[in-house]
């Protein structure tokens, strides 16, 4: 896979995660492993994903892991 396609795939992942985050209420707050216990809003998380920060990369990884587990049937009614 060349860099252009790899980059396109990375952008697609980010778009998927951003769309998923947009479905959450704007008042949602989440702590994403910050040691000071700060919580971020949905929109702050989206900005991290868009800017490709370390937090944004973690958000993408967690969301994609969730989707993969959901697809495999790990999450859901048993």
N, CA, C and O atoms as a Maestro MAE file, in Angstrom:
{
 s_m_m2io_version
 :::
 2.0.0
}

f_m_ct {
 s_m_title
 :::
 protein
 m_atom[312] {
  # First column is atom index #
  i_m_mmod_type
  r_m_x_coord
  r_m_y_coord
  r_m_z_coord
  i_m_residue_number
  s_m_chain_name
  s_m_pdb_residue_name
  s_m_pdb_atom_name
  i_m_atomic_number
  :::
  1 25 0.852 -1.175 0.000 1 A "UNK " " N  " 7
  2 3 0.000 0.000 0.000 1 A "UNK " " CA " 6
  3 2 0.890 1.228 0.000 1 A "UNK " " C  " 6
  4 15 1.809 1.334 0.813 1 A "UNK " " O  " 8
  5 25 0.622 2.162 -0.911 2 A "UNK " " N  " 7
  6 3 1.456 3.361 -0.940 2 A "UNK " " CA " 6
  7 2 0.948 4.386 0.072 2 A "UNK " " C  " 6
  8 15 -0.130 4.229 0.647 2 A "UNK " " O  " 8
  9 25 1.742 5.440 0.280 3 A "UNK " " N  " 7
  10 3 1.402 6.446 1.285 3 A "UNK " " CA " 6
  11 2 0.063 7.104 1.010 3 A "UNK " " C  " 6
  12 15 -0.704 7.367 1.936 3 A "UNK " " O  " 8
  13 25 -0.225 7.375 -0.270 4 A "UNK " " N  " 7
  14 3 -1.474 8.049 -0.607 4 A "UNK " " CA " 6
  15 2 -2.673 7.207 -0.199 4 A "UNK " " C  " 6
  16 15 -3.611 7.718 0.413 4 A "UNK " " O  " 8
  17 25 -2.652 5.926 -0.532 5 A "UNK " " N  " 7
  18 3 -3.774 5.062 -0.159 5 A "UNK " " CA " 6
  19 2 -3.839 4.874 1.346 5 A "UNK " " C  " 6
  20 15 -4.925 4.864 1.924 5 A "UNK " " O  " 8
  21 25 -2.693 4.726 1.981 6 A "UNK " " N  " 7
  22 3 -2.661 4.588 3.435 6 A "UNK " " CA " 6
  23 2 -3.225 5.816 4.113 6 A "UNK " " C  " 6
  24 15 -3.964 5.714 5.092 6 A "UNK " " O  " 8
  25 25 -2.872 6.986 3.586 7 A "UNK " " N  " 7
  26 3 -3.382 8.233 4.130 7 A "UNK " " CA " 6
  27 2 -4.884 8.335 3.913 7 A "UNK " " C  " 6
  28 15 -5.612 8.775 4.803 7 A "UNK " " O  " 8
  29 25 -5.354 7.929 2.730 8 A "UNK " " N  " 7
  30 3 -6.790 7.949 2.451 8 A "UNK " " CA " 6
  31 2 -7.537 7.047 3.420 8 A "UNK " " C  " 6
  32 15 -8.611 7.402 3.905 8 A "UNK " " O  " 8
  33 25 -6.958 5.859 3.708 9 A "UNK " " N  " 7
  34 3 -7.581 4.923 4.629 9 A "UNK " " CA " 6
  35 2 -7.621 5.512 6.031 9 A "UNK " " C  " 6
  36 15 -8.612 5.352 6.743 9 A "UNK " " O  " 8
  37 25 -6.553 6.191 6.432 10 A "UNK " " N  " 7
  38 3 -6.522 6.852 7.736 10 A "UNK " " CA " 6
  39 2 -7.561 7.949 7.827 10 A "UNK " " C  " 6
  40 15 -8.205 8.117 8.863 10 A "UNK " " O  " 8
  41 25 -7.727 8.696 6.746 11 A "UNK " " N  " 7
  42 3 -8.743 9.757 6.724 11 A "UNK " " CA " 6
  43 2 -10.151 9.160 6.796 11 A "UNK " " C  " 6
  44 15 -11.030 9.729 7.443 11 A "UNK " " O  " 8
  45 25 -10.368 8.030 6.145 12 A "UNK " " N  " 7
  46 3 -11.663 7.361 6.207 12 A "UNK " " CA " 6
  47 2 -11.970 6.921 7.642 12 A "UNK " " C  " 6
  48 15 -13.094 7.083 8.118 12 A "UNK " " O  " 8
  49 25 -10.975 6.368 8.321 13 A "UNK " " N  " 7
  50 3 -11.158 5.968 9.719 13 A "UNK " " CA " 6
  51 2 -11.560 7.170 10.566 13 A "UNK " " C  " 6
  52 15 -12.487 7.095 11.373 13 A "UNK " " O  " 8
  53 25 -10.846 8.284 10.369 14 A "UNK " " N  " 7
  54 3 -11.158 9.487 11.139 14 A "UNK " " CA " 6
  55 2 -12.574 9.971 10.853 14 A "UNK " " C  " 6
  56 15 -13.287 10.375 11.771 14 A "UNK " " O  " 8
  57 25 -12.989 9.934 9.585 15 A "UNK " " N  " 7
  58 3 -14.343 10.372 9.236 15 A "UNK " " CA " 6
  59 2 -15.390 9.487 9.896 15 A "UNK " " C  " 6
  60 15 -16.405 9.983 10.386 15 A "UNK " " O  " 8
  61 25 -15.151 8.189 9.912 16 A "UNK " " N  " 7
  62 3 -16.089 7.261 10.547 16 A "UNK " " CA " 6
  63 2 -16.210 7.577 12.036 16 A "UNK " " C  " 6
  64 15 -17.315 7.640 12.574 16 A "UNK " " O  " 8
  65 25 -15.081 7.773 12.693 17 A "UNK " " N  " 7
  66 3 -15.092 8.061 14.128 17 A "UNK " " CA " 6
  67 2 -15.752 9.401 14.404 17 A "UNK " " C  " 6
  68 15 -16.523 9.524 15.356 17 A "UNK " " O  " 8
  69 25 -15.467 10.397 13.597 18 A "UNK " " N  " 7
  70 3 -16.102 11.710 13.791 18 A "UNK " " CA " 6
  71 2 -17.611 11.593 13.648 18 A "UNK " " C  " 6
  72 15 -18.353 12.172 14.441 18 A "UNK " " O  " 8
  73 25 -18.074 10.856 12.653 19 A "UNK " " N  " 7
  74 3 -19.529 10.671 12.476 19 A "UNK " " CA " 6
  75 2 -20.138 9.953 13.672 19 A "UNK " " C  " 6
  76 15 -21.242 10.287 14.103 19 A "UNK " " O  " 8
  77 25 -19.421 8.965 14.212 20 A "UNK " " N  " 7
  78 3 -19.920 8.265 15.403 20 A "UNK " " CA " 6
  79 2 -19.990 9.227 16.592 20 A "UNK " " C  " 6
  80 15 -20.976 9.237 17.329 20 A "UNK " " O  " 8
  81 25 -18.951 10.029 16.774 21 A "UNK " " N  " 7
  82 3 -18.945 10.982 17.882 21 A "UNK " " CA " 6
  83 2 -20.056 12.018 17.736 21 A "UNK " " C  " 6
  84 15 -20.633 12.455 18.732 21 A "UNK " " O  " 8
  85 25 -20.355 12.411 16.502 22 A "UNK " " N  " 7
  86 3 -21.415 13.398 16.268 22 A "UNK " " CA " 6
  87 2 -22.786 12.881 16.712 22 A "UNK " " C  " 6
  88 15 -23.699 13.674 16.942 22 A "UNK " " O  " 8
  89 25 -22.936 11.573 16.834 23 A "UNK " " N  " 7
  90 3 -24.203 10.991 17.268 23 A "UNK " " CA " 6
  91 2 -24.405 11.110 18.774 23 A "UNK " " C  " 6
  92 15 -25.524 10.964 19.266 23 A "UNK " " O  " 8
  93 25 -23.336 11.370 19.498 24 A "UNK " " N  " 7
  94 3 -23.427 11.537 20.952 24 A "UNK " " CA " 6
  95 2 -23.979 12.922 21.267 24 A "UNK " " C  " 6
  96 15 -23.810 13.855 20.481 24 A "UNK " " O  " 8
  97 25 -24.634 13.056 22.408 25 A "UNK " " N  " 7
  98 3 -25.131 14.386 22.779 25 A "UNK " " CA " 6
  99 2 -23.975 15.365 22.966 25 A "UNK " " C  " 6
  100 15 -22.913 14.973 23.449 25 A "UNK " " O  " 8
  101 25 -24.160 16.623 22.594 26 A "UNK " " N  " 7
  102 3 -23.077 17.605 22.717 26 A "UNK " " CA " 6
  103 2 -22.668 17.845 24.170 26 A "UNK " " C  " 6
  104 15 -21.586 18.371 24.432 26 A "UNK " " O  " 8
  105 25 -23.512 17.468 25.096 27 A "UNK " " N  " 7
  106 3 -23.203 17.655 26.522 27 A "UNK " " CA " 6
  107 2 -22.406 16.495 27.106 27 A "UNK " " C  " 6
  108 15 -22.013 16.538 28.272 27 A "UNK " " O  " 8
  109 25 -22.167 15.467 26.311 28 A "UNK " " N  " 7
  110 3 -21.420 14.309 26.776 28 A "UNK " " CA " 6
  111 2 -20.014 14.730 27.186 28 A "UNK " " C  " 6
  112 15 -19.377 15.542 26.515 28 A "UNK " " O  " 8
  113 25 -19.541 14.175 28.286 29 A "UNK " " N  " 7
  114 3 -18.167 14.399 28.750 29 A "UNK " " CA " 6
  115 2 -17.525 13.043 28.943 29 A "UNK " " C  " 6
  116 15 -18.179 12.099 29.387 29 A "UNK " " O  " 8
  117 25 -16.244 12.938 28.611 30 A "UNK " " N  " 7
  118 3 -15.528 11.677 28.752 30 A "UNK " " CA " 6
  119 2 -14.108 11.945 29.209 30 A "UNK " " C  " 6
  120 15 -13.479 12.916 28.787 30 A "UNK " " O  " 8
  121 25 -13.613 11.080 30.070 31 A "UNK " " N  " 7
  122 3 -12.220 11.128 30.473 31 A "UNK " " CA " 6
  123 2 -11.494 10.107 29.617 31 A "UNK " " C  " 6
  124 15 -11.904 8.950 29.534 31 A "UNK " " O  " 8
  125 25 -10.426 10.535 28.988 32 A "UNK " " N  " 7
  126 3 -9.744 9.645 28.057 32 A "UNK " " CA " 6
  127 2 -8.318 9.388 28.515 32 A "UNK " " C  " 6
  128 15 -7.366 9.595 27.764 32 A "UNK " " O  " 8
  129 25 -8.182 8.935 29.750 33 A "UNK " " N  " 7
  130 3 -6.883 8.536 30.261 33 A "UNK " " CA " 6
  131 2 -5.996 9.664 30.736 33 A "UNK " " C  " 6
  132 15 -4.818 9.449 31.018 33 A "UNK " " O  " 8
  133 25 -6.536 10.851 30.828 34 A "UNK " " N  " 7
  134 3 -5.739 11.971 31.324 34 A "UNK " " CA " 6
  135 2 -5.546 11.797 32.824 34 A "UNK " " C  " 6
  136 15 -6.507 11.535 33.547 34 A "UNK " " O  " 8
  137 25 -4.335 11.939 33.288 35 A "UNK " " N  " 7
  138 3 -4.031 11.686 34.685 35 A "UNK " " CA " 6
  139 2 -4.594 12.743 35.619 35 A "UNK " " C  " 6
  140 15 -4.759 12.482 36.810 35 A "UNK " " O  " 8
  141 25 -4.892 13.927 35.105 36 A "UNK " " N  " 7
  142 3 -5.423 14.976 35.974 36 A "UNK " " CA " 6
  143 2 -6.940 14.868 36.147 36 A "UNK " " C  " 6
  144 15 -7.542 15.700 36.826 36 A "UNK " " O  " 8
  145 25 -7.553 13.869 35.552 37 A "UNK " " N  " 7
  146 3 -8.981 13.637 35.727 37 A "UNK " " CA " 6
  147 2 -9.872 14.581 34.947 37 A "UNK " " C  " 6
  148 15 -11.064 14.676 35.238 37 A "UNK " " O  " 8
  149 25 -9.334 15.278 33.970 38 A "UNK " " N  " 7
  150 3 -10.161 16.187 33.188 38 A "UNK " " CA " 6
  151 2 -11.069 15.402 32.244 38 A "UNK " " C  " 6
  152 15 -10.726 14.318 31.772 38 A "UNK " " O  " 8
  153 25 -12.211 15.975 31.993 39 A "UNK " " N  " 7
  154 3 -13.169 15.400 31.069 39 A "UNK " " CA " 6
  155 2 -13.256 16.305 29.849 39 A "UNK " " C  " 6
  156 15 -13.176 17.528 29.963 39 A "UNK " " O  " 8
  157 25 -13.421 15.695 28.685 40 A "UNK " " N  " 7
  158 3 -13.532 16.454 27.449 40 A "UNK " " CA " 6
  159 2 -14.937 16.308 26.889 40 A "UNK " " C  " 6
  160 15 -15.600 15.288 27.079 40 A "UNK " " O  " 8
  161 25 -15.370 17.339 26.204 41 A "UNK " " N  " 7
  162 3 -16.680 17.290 25.554 41 A "UNK " " CA " 6
  163 2 -16.572 16.520 24.241 41 A "UNK " " C  " 6
  164 15 -15.479 16.244 23.748 41 A "UNK " " O  " 8
  165 25 -17.704 16.190 23.704 42 A "UNK " " N  " 7
  166 3 -17.768 15.526 22.405 42 A "UNK " " CA " 6
  167 2 -17.007 16.335 21.364 42 A "UNK " " C  " 6
  168 15 -16.229 15.778 20.590 42 A "UNK " " O  " 8
  169 25 -17.228 17.642 21.342 43 A "UNK " " N  " 7
  170 3 -16.597 18.501 20.340 43 A "UNK " " CA " 6
  171 2 -15.085 18.585 20.530 43 A "UNK " " C  " 6
  172 15 -14.344 18.683 19.552 43 A "UNK " " O  " 8
  173 25 -14.624 18.550 21.774 44 A "UNK " " N  " 7
  174 3 -13.172 18.542 22.013 44 A "UNK " " CA " 6
  175 2 -12.552 17.249 21.489 44 A "UNK " " C  " 6
  176 15 -11.471 17.271 20.900 44 A "UNK " " O  " 8
  177 25 -13.236 16.119 21.704 45 A "UNK " " N  " 7
  178 3 -12.749 14.847 21.181 45 A "UNK " " CA " 6
  179 2 -12.676 14.881 19.664 45 A "UNK " " C  " 6
  180 15 -11.706 14.404 19.075 45 A "UNK " " O  " 8
  181 25 -13.692 15.439 19.034 46 A "UNK " " N  " 7
  182 3 -13.708 15.544 17.574 46 A "UNK " " CA " 6
  183 2 -12.533 16.384 17.094 46 A "UNK " " C  " 6
  184 15 -11.896 16.041 16.098 46 A "UNK " " O  " 8
  185 25 -12.239 17.467 17.779 47 A "UNK " " N  " 7
  186 3 -11.100 18.310 17.395 47 A "UNK " " CA " 6
  187 2 -9.783 17.548 17.518 47 A "UNK " " C  " 6
  188 15 -8.900 17.696 16.674 47 A "UNK " " O  " 8
  189 25 -9.650 16.745 18.548 48 A "UNK " " N  " 7
  190 3 -8.439 15.932 18.699 48 A "UNK " " CA " 6
  191 2 -8.302 14.943 17.549 48 A "UNK " " C  " 6
  192 15 -7.205 14.731 17.034 48 A "UNK " " O  " 8
  193 25 -9.410 14.343 17.151 49 A "UNK " " N  " 7
  194 3 -9.372 13.407 16.022 49 A "UNK " " CA " 6
  195 2 -8.981 14.152 14.746 49 A "UNK " " C  " 6
  196 15 -8.125 13.688 13.992 49 A "UNK " " O  " 8
  197 25 -9.600 15.293 14.507 50 A "UNK " " N  " 7
  198 3 -9.303 16.064 13.296 50 A "UNK " " CA " 6
  199 2 -7.845 16.499 13.244 50 A "UNK " " C  " 6
  200 15 -7.230 16.478 12.179 50 A "UNK " " O  " 8
  201 25 -7.282 16.897 14.397 51 A "UNK " " N  " 7
  202 3 -5.902 17.381 14.436 51 A "UNK " " CA " 6
  203 2 -4.886 16.249 14.543 51 A "UNK " " C  " 6
  204 15 -3.678 16.484 14.510 51 A "UNK " " O  " 8
  205 25 -5.378 15.027 14.671 52 A "UNK " " N  " 7
  206 3 -4.509 13.848 14.708 52 A "UNK " " CA " 6
  207 2 -3.539 13.888 15.890 52 A "UNK " " C  " 6
  208 15 -2.375 13.509 15.761 52 A "UNK " " O  " 8
  209 25 -4.032 14.349 17.042 53 A "UNK " " N  " 7
  210 3 -3.218 14.374 18.261 53 A "UNK " " CA " 6
  211 2 -3.130 12.955 18.834 53 A "UNK " " C  " 6
  212 15 -3.794 12.040 18.348 53 A "UNK " " O  " 8
  213 25 -2.312 12.786 19.859 54 A "UNK " " N  " 7
  214 3 -2.224 11.482 20.519 54 A "UNK " " CA " 6
  215 2 -3.585 11.059 21.068 54 A "UNK " " C  " 6
  216 15 -3.979 9.899 20.943 54 A "UNK " " O  " 8
  217 25 -4.293 11.999 21.672 55 A "UNK " " N  " 7
  218 3 -5.630 11.683 22.190 55 A "UNK " " CA " 6
  219 2 -6.546 11.310 21.037 55 A "UNK " " C  " 6
  220 15 -7.308 10.349 21.139 55 A "UNK " " O  " 8
  221 25 -6.481 12.051 19.950 56 A "UNK " " N  " 7
  222 3 -7.310 11.752 18.780 56 A "UNK " " CA " 6
  223 2 -7.029 10.369 18.223 56 A "UNK " " C  " 6
  224 15 -7.950 9.644 17.849 56 A "UNK " " O  " 8
  225 25 -5.754 10.004 18.167 57 A "UNK " " N  " 7
  226 3 -5.391 8.667 17.681 57 A "UNK " " CA " 6
  227 2 -5.944 7.592 18.608 57 A "UNK " " C  " 6
  228 15 -6.406 6.548 18.145 57 A "UNK " " O  " 8
  229 25 -5.899 7.842 19.918 58 A "UNK " " N  " 7
  230 3 -6.460 6.884 20.872 58 A "UNK " " CA " 6
  231 2 -7.970 6.761 20.712 58 A "UNK " " C  " 6
  232 15 -8.517 5.661 20.795 58 A "UNK " " O  " 8
  233 25 -8.638 7.871 20.486 59 A "UNK " " N  " 7
  234 3 -10.088 7.840 20.275 59 A "UNK " " CA " 6
  235 2 -10.407 6.985 19.053 59 A "UNK " " C  " 6
  236 15 -11.311 6.151 19.098 59 A "UNK " " O  " 8
  237 25 -9.675 7.186 17.967 60 A "UNK " " N  " 7
  238 3 -9.892 6.406 16.745 60 A "UNK " " CA " 6
  239 2 -9.669 4.922 17.032 60 A "UNK " " C  " 6
  240 15 -10.485 4.088 16.640 60 A "UNK " " O  " 8
  241 25 -8.582 4.592 17.705 61 A "UNK " " N  " 7
  242 3 -8.280 3.189 17.993 61 A "UNK " " CA " 6
  243 2 -9.360 2.536 18.852 61 A "UNK " " C  " 6
  244 15 -9.759 1.401 18.591 61 A "UNK " " O  " 8
  245 25 -9.828 3.239 19.860 62 A "UNK " " N  " 7
  246 3 -10.869 2.690 20.738 62 A "UNK " " CA " 6
  247 2 -12.170 2.500 19.968 62 A "UNK " " C  " 6
  248 15 -12.820 1.462 20.094 62 A "UNK " " O  " 8
  249 25 -12.550 3.485 19.180 63 A "UNK " " N  " 7
  250 3 -13.788 3.385 18.413 63 A "UNK " " CA " 6
  251 2 -13.732 2.247 17.394 63 A "UNK " " C  " 6
  252 15 -14.706 1.513 17.228 63 A "UNK " " O  " 8
  253 25 -12.606 2.102 16.719 64 A "UNK " " N  " 7
  254 3 -12.476 1.031 15.735 64 A "UNK " " CA " 6
  255 2 -12.451 -0.339 16.406 64 A "UNK " " C  " 6
  256 15 -12.997 -1.302 15.867 64 A "UNK " " O  " 8
  257 25 -11.824 -0.434 17.575 65 A "UNK " " N  " 7
  258 3 -11.831 -1.701 18.317 65 A "UNK " " CA " 6
  259 2 -13.262 -2.058 18.730 65 A "UNK " " C  " 6
  260 15 -13.659 -3.222 18.674 65 A "UNK " " O  " 8
  261 25 -14.024 -1.056 19.141 66 A "UNK " " N  " 7
  262 3 -15.427 -1.285 19.497 66 A "UNK " " CA " 6
  263 2 -16.205 -1.809 18.290 66 A "UNK " " C  " 6
  264 15 -16.945 -2.786 18.403 66 A "UNK " " O  " 8
  265 25 -16.040 -1.167 17.151 67 A "UNK " " N  " 7
  266 3 -16.765 -1.591 15.951 67 A "UNK " " CA " 6
  267 2 -16.378 -3.009 15.528 67 A "UNK " " C  " 6
  268 15 -17.236 -3.786 15.109 67 A "UNK " " O  " 8
  269 25 -15.098 -3.347 15.636 68 A "UNK " " N  " 7
  270 3 -14.654 -4.703 15.291 68 A "UNK " " CA " 6
  271 2 -15.259 -5.725 16.242 68 A "UNK " " C  " 6
  272 15 -15.703 -6.788 15.810 68 A "UNK " " O  " 8
  273 25 -15.278 -5.412 17.531 69 A "UNK " " N  " 7
  274 3 -15.867 -6.327 18.518 69 A "UNK " " CA " 6
  275 2 -17.362 -6.475 18.276 69 A "UNK " " C  " 6
  276 15 -17.906 -7.574 18.386 69 A "UNK " " O  " 8
  277 25 -18.017 -5.386 17.950 70 A "UNK " " N  " 7
  278 3 -19.454 -5.429 17.662 70 A "UNK " " CA " 6
  279 2 -19.724 -6.310 16.453 70 A "UNK " " C  " 6
  280 15 -20.663 -7.107 16.455 70 A "UNK " " O  " 8
  281 25 -18.902 -6.167 15.425 71 A "UNK " " N  " 7
  282 3 -19.061 -6.969 14.209 71 A "UNK " " CA " 6
  283 2 -18.887 -8.455 14.512 71 A "UNK " " C  " 6
  284 15 -19.621 -9.285 13.975 71 A "UNK " " O  " 8
  285 25 -17.934 -8.794 15.356 72 A "UNK " " N  " 7
  286 3 -17.671 -10.190 15.698 72 A "UNK " " CA " 6
  287 2 -18.726 -10.768 16.649 72 A "UNK " " C  " 6
  288 15 -18.738 -11.970 16.912 72 A "UNK " " O  " 8
  289 25 -19.597 -9.916 17.155 73 A "UNK " " N  " 7
  290 3 -20.622 -10.390 18.080 73 A "UNK " " CA " 6
  291 2 -20.174 -10.456 19.515 73 A "UNK " " C  " 6
  292 15 -20.871 -11.019 20.359 73 A "UNK " " O  " 8
  293 25 -19.002 -9.881 19.814 74 A "UNK " " N  " 7
  294 3 -18.510 -9.866 21.178 74 A "UNK " " CA " 6
  295 2 -19.392 -8.967 22.031 74 A "UNK " " C  " 6
  296 15 -19.611 -9.246 23.210 74 A "UNK " " O  " 8
  297 25 -19.892 -7.907 21.452 75 A "UNK " " N  " 7
  298 3 -20.798 -6.985 22.141 75 A "UNK " " CA " 6
  299 2 -22.204 -7.230 21.638 75 A "UNK " " C  " 6
  300 15 -22.412 -7.474 20.450 75 A "UNK " " O  " 8
  301 25 -23.139 -7.169 22.511 76 A "UNK " " N  " 7
  302 3 -24.525 -7.353 22.093 76 A "UNK " " CA " 6
  303 2 -25.210 -8.417 22.929 76 A "UNK " " C  " 6
  304 15 -24.664 -8.887 23.927 76 A "UNK " " O  " 8
  305 25 -26.399 -8.789 22.517 77 A "UNK " " N  " 7
  306 3 -27.186 -9.778 23.258 77 A "UNK " " CA " 6
  307 2 -26.598 -11.156 23.100 77 A "UNK " " C  " 6
  308 15 -26.265 -11.576 21.992 77 A "UNK " " O  " 8
  309 25 -26.471 -11.855 24.196 78 A "UNK " " N  " 7
  310 3 -25.950 -13.237 24.163 78 A "UNK " " CA " 6
  311 2 -27.026 -14.187 24.589 78 A "UNK " " C  " 6
  312 15 -26.801 -15.396 24.632 78 A "UNK " " O  " 8
  :::
 }
 m_bond[311] {
  # First column is bond index #
  i_m_from
  i_m_to
  i_m_order
  :::
  1 1 2 1
  2 2 3 1
  3 3 4 2
  4 3 5 1
  5 5 6 1
  6 6 7 1
  7 7 8 2
  8 7 9 1
  9 9 10 1
  10 10 11 1
  11 11 12 2
  12 11 13 1
  13 13 14 1
  14 14 15 1
  15 15 16 2
  16 15 17 1
  17 17 18 1
  18 18 19 1
  19 19 20 2
  20 19 21 1
  21 21 22 1
  22 22 23 1
  23 23 24 2
  24 23 25 1
  25 25 26 1
  26 26 27 1
  27 27 28 2
  28 27 29 1
  29 29 30 1
  30 30 31 1
  31 31 32 2
  32 31 33 1
  33 33 34 1
  34 34 35 1
  35 35 36 2
  36 35 37 1
  37 37 38 1
  38 38 39 1
  39 39 40 2
  40 39 41 1
  41 41 42 1
  42 42 43 1
  43 43 44 2
  44 43 45 1
  45 45 46 1
  46 46 47 1
  47 47 48 2
  48 47 49 1
  49 49 50 1
  50 50 51 1
  51 51 52 2
  52 51 53 1
  53 53 54 1
  54 54 55 1
  55 55 56 2
  56 55 57 1
  57 57 58 1
  58 58 59 1
  59 59 60 2
  60 59 61 1
  61 61 62 1
  62 62 63 1
  63 63 64 2
  64 63 65 1
  65 65 66 1
  66 66 67 1
  67 67 68 2
  68 67 69 1
  69 69 70 1
  70 70 71 1
  71 71 72 2
  72 71 73 1
  73 73 74 1
  74 74 75 1
  75 75 76 2
  76 75 77 1
  77 77 78 1
  78 78 79 1
  79 79 80 2
  80 79 81 1
  81 81 82 1
  82 82 83 1
  83 83 84 2
  84 83 85 1
  85 85 86 1
  86 86 87 1
  87 87 88 2
  88 87 89 1
  89 89 90 1
  90 90 91 1
  91 91 92 2
  92 91 93 1
  93 93 94 1
  94 94 95 1
  95 95 96 2
  96 95 97 1
  97 97 98 1
  98 98 99 1
  99 99 100 2
  100 99 101 1
  101 101 102 1
  102 102 103 1
  103 103 104 2
  104 103 105 1
  105 105 106 1
  106 106 107 1
  107 107 108 2
  108 107 109 1
  109 109 110 1
  110 110 111 1
  111 111 112 2
  112 111 113 1
  113 113 114 1
  114 114 115 1
  115 115 116 2
  116 115 117 1
  117 117 118 1
  118 118 119 1
  119 119 120 2
  120 119 121 1
  121 121 122 1
  122 122 123 1
  123 123 124 2
  124 123 125 1
  125 125 126 1
  126 126 127 1
  127 127 128 2
  128 127 129 1
  129 129 130 1
  130 130 131 1
  131 131 132 2
  132 131 133 1
  133 133 134 1
  134 134 135 1
  135 135 136 2
  136 135 137 1
  137 137 138 1
  138 138 139 1
  139 139 140 2
  140 139 141 1
  141 141 142 1
  142 142 143 1
  143 143 144 2
  144 143 145 1
  145 145 146 1
  146 146 147 1
  147 147 148 2
  148 147 149 1
  149 149 150 1
  150 150 151 1
  151 151 152 2
  152 151 153 1
  153 153 154 1
  154 154 155 1
  155 155 156 2
  156 155 157 1
  157 157 158 1
  158 158 159 1
  159 159 160 2
  160 159 161 1
  161 161 162 1
  162 162 163 1
  163 163 164 2
  164 163 165 1
  165 165 166 1
  166 166 167 1
  167 167 168 2
  168 167 169 1
  169 169 170 1
  170 170 171 1
  171 171 172 2
  172 171 173 1
  173 173 174 1
  174 174 175 1
  175 175 176 2
  176 175 177 1
  177 177 178 1
  178 178 179 1
  179 179 180 2
  180 179 181 1
  181 181 182 1
  182 182 183 1
  183 183 184 2
  184 183 185 1
  185 185 186 1
  186 186 187 1
  187 187 188 2
  188 187 189 1
  189 189 190 1
  190 190 191 1
  191 191 192 2
  192 191 193 1
  193 193 194 1
  194 194 195 1
  195 195 196 2
  196 195 197 1
  197 197 198 1
  198 198 199 1
  199 199 200 2
  200 199 201 1
  201 201 202 1
  202 202 203 1
  203 203 204 2
  204 203 205 1
  205 205 206 1
  206 206 207 1
  207 207 208 2
  208 207 209 1
  209 209 210 1
  210 210 211 1
  211 211 212 2
  212 211 213 1
  213 213 214 1
  214 214 215 1
  215 215 216 2
  216 215 217 1
  217 217 218 1
  218 218 219 1
  219 219 220 2
  220 219 221 1
  221 221 222 1
  222 222 223 1
  223 223 224 2
  224 223 225 1
  225 225 226 1
  226 226 227 1
  227 227 228 2
  228 227 229 1
  229 229 230 1
  230 230 231 1
  231 231 232 2
  232 231 233 1
  233 233 234 1
  234 234 235 1
  235 235 236 2
  236 235 237 1
  237 237 238 1
  238 238 239 1
  239 239 240 2
  240 239 241 1
  241 241 242 1
  242 242 243 1
  243 243 244 2
  244 243 245 1
  245 245 246 1
  246 246 247 1
  247 247 248 2
  248 247 249 1
  249 249 250 1
  250 250 251 1
  251 251 252 2
  252 251 253 1
  253 253 254 1
  254 254 255 1
  255 255 256 2
  256 255 257 1
  257 257 258 1
  258 258 259 1
  259 259 260 2
  260 259 261 1
  261 261 262 1
  262 262 263 1
  263 263 264 2
  264 263 265 1
  265 265 266 1
  266 266 267 1
  267 267 268 2
  268 267 269 1
  269 269 270 1
  270 270 271 1
  271 271 272 2
  272 271 273 1
  273 273 274 1
  274 274 275 1
  275 275 276 2
  276 275 277 1
  277 277 278 1
  278 278 279 1
  279 279 280 2
  280 279 281 1
  281 281 282 1
  282 282 283 1
  283 283 284 2
  284 283 285 1
  285 285 286 1
  286 286 287 1
  287 287 288 2
  288 287 289 1
  289 289 290 1
  290 290 291 1
  291 291 292 2
  292 291 293 1
  293 293 294 1
  294 294 295 1
  295 295 296 2
  296 295 297 1
  297 297 298 1
  298 298 299 1
  299 299 300 2
  300 299 301 1
  301 301 302 1
  302 302 303 1
  303 303 304 2
  304 303 305 1
  305 305 306 1
  306 306 307 1
  307 307 308 2
  308 307 309 1
  309 309 310 1
  310 310 311 1
  311 311 312 2
  :::
 }
}
